[in-house]
Amino acid sequence: MRVNRLLVLLILFGLFTQAEAQQPKKIPRIGYLAARSDPSVNEQAFLQGLRSLGYIEGQNIAIEWRFARENFDRLPELANELVRLKVDVIVTSGGYPTVQAVQKATSTIPIVMANVNDAVGLGLVASLAHPGGNTTGISSLTPELTGKLIELAKETLPKAARLATLASPFDLNSKLNRKAWEDAAQSFDMQLLTLEIRDPDDFESAFDTARKKRVDVLILPARSFLALHRKRIVELAARSRLPAMGSDPKWAEEGCLLTYGPSTAEFYRRAAAYVDKLLKGAKPANLPVERPTKFELVINLKTAKLLDLAIPPNVLARADRVIR
């Protein structure tokens, strides 16, 4: 009798184990919110980062992609949609407005900032070492890069005396960094003209003003609202024969004279590493915010030729990449 009972228990245990083994395993679900229209090299870099860690979309990880299509007003709606889906982590692309929208939508789901300028100054995290809350990720060094960009402008165009930059009154970064821009320009004996952009229709008039004011060089800071209109800005700069410089290598690839700054693609590969740690149980409050360590000088010689400019040999020799 005892043998029969033991046999029945063993059979039941075997059936239970087999049923449990056949149950589909829950795969992690990632929310991804971007301000742009479509996936770009940034999203490719993010997927590459995940693959290097063993995550394959559609196999052992699911990604809910959401793109605001340059409409910042849609960000809160899309952020709330990802929260309702109960994703495990939300990755943001598009700077401060995107992170802010997700932070307002959830205080519990971990948030990974793929690229934000001055996250501490913007109040997105408490500090780089101890972010606190549910947000961590990568924060770039835009304020610190300001002086380097203006120095490069002076080296490349020694006679340049008037410098212009584009800013939005609705962009908190523009307000925070204006003093840094003014101080850096003054240290190189350059006048700074800030051209305000309230909506896309203002770009034409901004460049008209730059021509009337005889601006020598245009500096393009890393701002999400500018990146969304990169092609148009570069075209207007070319039409105005105005040398343009920025901190994102994509500007040089699009046609700016030169750029100096960190590789944004690397930010997105690093974002994948944050996702991996969070899925394995790490708390965002305890994951320090990273800052870029590798910087790249990219010079577009095709643009230099179109503008009839000669890049000084000492600047050209320092270039990490030259577009010919």
C-alpha positions in Angstrom: 0.0 0.0 0.0 2.8 2.4 0.9 4.6 1.5 -2.3 1.5 2.4 -4.3 1.1 5.7 -2.6 4.8 6.5 -3.2 4.4 5.6 -6.8 1.4 7.8 -7.2 3.2 10.7 -5.5 6.2 10.2 -7.8 4.0 10.2 -10.9 2.1 13.4 -9.8 5.5 15.1 -9.0 6.7 14.1 -12.5 3.6 15.5 -14.2 3.8 18.7 -12.2 7.5 19.2 -13.1 6.8 18.5 -16.8 3.8 21.0 -16.8 6.0 23.6 -15.1 8.8 23.1 -17.7 6.3 23.5 -20.5 5.0 26.8 -19.2 6.3 29.7 -21.4 8.9 31.8 -19.5 8.0 35.4 -19.1 10.4 37.5 -21.2 11.3 41.1 -20.1 9.5 43.9 -21.7 11.2 47.2 -22.4 9.5 50.5 -23.2 11.4 52.8 -25.5 10.2 56.4 -25.9 11.8 58.8 -28.5 10.8 62.3 -29.6 11.8 61.5 -33.2 9.7 60.1 -36.1 11.6 56.9 -36.9 14.3 54.6 -35.6 17.9 55.8 -36.4 21.5 54.8 -35.7 20.8 55.5 -32.0 18.2 52.7 -31.9 20.5 50.4 -33.9 23.3 51.1 -31.3 20.8 50.2 -28.5 19.9 46.9 -30.1 23.6 46.1 -30.7 24.2 46.8 -27.0 21.4 44.4 -26.0 22.7 41.7 -28.4 26.2 42.0 -26.9 24.6 41.1 -23.6 22.7 38.2 -25.0 19.3 39.9 -25.6 17.6 39.3 -28.9 14.4 41.3 -29.6 11.5 38.9 -30.3 13.3 35.9 -28.7 14.3 36.6 -25.1 13.3 40.3 -24.8 10.3 42.4 -26.1 10.5 46.1 -26.9 7.6 48.4 -27.1 8.7 51.2 -29.4 7.0 54.6 -29.2 8.0 57.6 -31.4 6.5 61.1 -30.8 7.2 62.1 -34.4 8.7 65.5 -33.4 5.5 66.4 -31.5 6.6 67.0 -27.9 3.0 67.3 -26.8 2.5 63.6 -27.5 5.2 62.5 -25.1 3.0 62.4 -21.9 0.4 60.3 -23.8 3.0 57.8 -25.0 4.7 57.7 -21.6 1.4 56.8 -19.9 0.8 54.2 -22.6 4.0 52.4 -21.7 3.2 52.6 -18.0 -0.2 51.0 -18.7 1.6 48.2 -20.5 3.5 47.5 -17.3 6.9 47.3 -19.0 9.9 46.4 -16.8 12.1 49.4 -17.8 11.6 52.5 -19.9 14.5 53.9 -22.0 14.2 57.5 -23.1 15.6 59.3 -26.2 15.1 63.0 -26.8 16.6 64.8 -23.9 14.8 66.5 -21.0 11.2 66.6 -22.4 11.2 62.9 -22.8 12.6 62.0 -19.4 10.3 64.5 -17.8 7.2 63.0 -19.4 8.1 59.5 -18.2 9.0 60.7 -14.7 5.6 62.3 -14.5 4.0 59.1 -15.7 5.7 56.7 -13.2 7.7 56.9 -10.0 8.2 53.1 -9.8 9.2 51.8 -13.2 13.0 52.2 -13.7 13.9 54.9 -16.3 17.1 54.9 -18.3 18.2 58.2 -19.9 20.0 57.4 -23.1 21.3 60.9 -23.5 20.4 64.0 -21.4 22.3 67.3 -21.1 23.2 68.2 -17.5 20.8 65.8 -15.7 21.6 67.2 -12.3 21.2 70.8 -13.3 17.8 70.0 -14.9 16.7 68.3 -11.6 16.2 64.9 -13.3 18.5 63.2 -10.7 19.7 64.2 -7.3 23.4 63.7 -8.1 25.5 61.7 -10.6 26.9 59.3 -7.9 23.5 58.8 -6.2 20.7 59.6 -8.6 17.9 58.6 -6.2 14.4 58.0 -7.4 13.7 55.7 -10.4 16.0 57.4 -13.0 19.5 56.7 -14.0 21.5 56.5 -17.3 23.9 58.8 -19.2 24.3 62.6 -18.9 26.4 64.5 -21.4 28.8 67.4 -20.7 27.2 70.2 -22.7 28.0 73.0 -20.3 31.7 71.9 -20.1 31.9 71.5 -23.9 30.8 75.1 -24.5 34.3 76.6 -23.9 36.0 73.9 -26.1 33.7 74.5 -29.0 34.3 78.3 -28.9 38.0 77.7 -28.6 37.9 75.5 -31.7 35.8 78.2 -33.5 38.6 80.7 -32.7 41.4 78.4 -33.7 39.6 77.5 -37.0 38.6 81.0 -37.8 41.1 83.3 -36.1 39.5 86.5 -37.4 36.0 85.5 -36.1 34.6 88.2 -33.7 30.9 87.5 -33.7 29.4 84.2 -32.5 25.8 83.2 -32.7 23.9 80.3 -31.1 20.3 79.1 -31.4 18.2 78.8 -28.3 14.6 78.2 -27.4 12.8 80.1 -24.6 11.0 76.8 -23.8 14.2 74.8 -23.4 15.5 74.7 -19.8 19.0 73.8 -21.0 19.2 77.0 -23.0 18.4 79.0 -19.9 20.7 77.1 -17.6 23.7 77.4 -20.0 23.3 80.9 -21.3 25.8 82.3 -18.7 28.4 79.6 -19.6 28.0 80.6 -23.3 28.4 84.3 -22.5 31.5 83.8 -20.3 33.2 81.5 -22.8 32.6 83.9 -25.7 34.0 86.8 -23.6 37.1 84.8 -22.7 37.9 84.6 -26.4 37.1 88.2 -27.1 34.0 87.3 -29.1 30.5 88.8 -29.1 27.7 86.4 -28.5 24.4 86.7 -30.3 21.6 84.4 -29.1 19.0 83.8 -31.8 15.7 82.6 -30.2 13.6 79.9 -31.9 10.0 79.6 -30.7 8.8 77.4 -33.5 10.2 75.9 -36.7 9.1 79.0 -38.7 11.7 81.1 -36.8 14.7 79.4 -38.4 14.6 81.5 -41.6 14.3 84.8 -39.7 17.1 83.7 -37.3 19.5 83.2 -40.2 18.4 86.5 -41.7 19.3 88.2 -38.4 22.7 86.3 -38.4 23.5 87.7 -41.9 22.5 91.3 -41.0 24.5 91.1 -37.8 27.5 89.8 -39.8 27.9 86.7 -37.7 31.2 84.8 -38.3 30.3 81.4 -36.9 27.3 79.5 -35.6 27.6 77.2 -32.7 24.9 74.5 -32.4 24.6 73.0 -28.9 23.2 69.5 -28.3 19.5 70.2 -28.0 16.7 67.9 -28.9 14.6 70.6 -30.5 17.6 71.5 -32.8 18.4 67.9 -33.7 14.8 67.4 -34.9 15.5 70.1 -37.5 19.1 69.2 -38.3 18.8 69.0 -42.0 17.0 72.3 -42.4 19.5 74.1 -40.1 22.5 72.8 -42.1 20.8 73.8 -45.4 20.2 77.3 -44.1 23.7 77.6 -42.8 25.1 76.6 -46.2 22.8 79.0 -48.0 24.0 81.8 -45.7 27.6 80.7 -46.1 27.8 80.6 -42.3 30.3 78.1 -40.8 28.4 76.0 -38.3 29.9 73.9 -35.5 28.3 71.5 -33.0 29.0 68.9 -30.3 27.2 66.0 -32.0 29.1 64.2 -34.8 25.8 63.8 -36.7 26.0 67.6 -37.4 29.3 67.2 -39.3 27.9 64.2 -41.1 25.0 66.3 -42.2 27.1 69.1 -43.5 28.4 71.3 -40.6 32.0 72.4 -40.8 33.1 70.6 -37.7 31.9 69.0 -34.4 33.6 68.1 -31.2 31.9 66.0 -28.6 31.1 62.5 -27.4 29.7 59.7 -29.6 25.9 59.6 -29.1 25.8 56.0 -30.5 28.0 55.0 -27.5 25.4 56.5 -25.2 22.7 54.1 -26.5 25.0 51.1 -26.3 25.6 52.0 -22.7 21.9 52.4 -22.1 21.6 48.7 -22.9 24.0 47.9 -20.1 21.8 49.8 -17.7 18.8 47.8 -18.9 20.6 44.6 -18.2 21.6 45.6 -14.7 18.0 46.7 -13.9 16.5 43.5 -15.2 18.9 41.6 -12.9 17.6 43.4 -9.9 19.7 46.5 -9.5 17.9 49.7 -8.2 18.1 52.8 -10.4 18.7 55.0 -7.3 21.9 53.1 -6.7 23.3 53.1 -10.3 25.5 56.1 -10.8 24.8 58.3 -13.8 27.6 57.9 -16.4 29.3 60.8 -18.2 31.1 60.4 -21.6 34.8 59.7 -21.5 35.6 59.6 -25.2 35.4 62.7 -27.4 35.7 63.0 -31.2 36.7 65.9 -33.4 35.0 65.5 -36.9 35.9 67.9 -39.7 33.9 68.1 -42.9 36.4 69.2 -45.6 33.6 69.1 -48.3 31.9 71.9 -46.4 35.2 73.8 -45.9 35.7 73.7 -49.6 32.1 75.0 -50.3 32.7 77.8 -47.9 36.2 78.5 -49.4 37.8 78.0 -46.0 41.2 76.5 -45.2 41.2 74.4 -42.0 44.4 75.3 -40.1 46.9 72.4 -40.1 47.1 72.3 -36.2 43.3 71.8 -36.1 43.2 69.3 -39.0 46.0 67.2 -37.4 43.8 66.7 -34.2 40.8 65.4 -36.1 39.6 61.9 -35.2 37.6 61.7 -38.5 37.7 63.7 -41.7 34.8 63.8 -44.1 36.2 64.4 -47.6 
